[in-house]
């Protein structure tokens, strides 16, 4: 792992905390992960954040 990949991961995590569906969209596109994250975020913001962080980091 180089220095650039940790910076990219930091940006992805920051985006996932601020706008969870956007973070997932930038990583996976408009697939199942995005729609599930959008649904979780619309119903309750915190589960959307947790799911986005799980999908991006894992």
Steps between C-alpha positions, in 0.01 A plus 500: 500500500642831398443843640252588225263215576462602865418855389241370256347283772486800734312701235260212436428465872447874536255503208324194644446680829371821341297348212488121534337417162751719316793316657357164398414629152854622440637159600246260341283699261124470482474140619324323784741645758406856402124442513519321833710782645258760364205319656675470837600865489148616418344298782764582757828683443721300739434154348581649160834625632582167663415306186700737279804473726469120505474479121788743434747374759432126475 
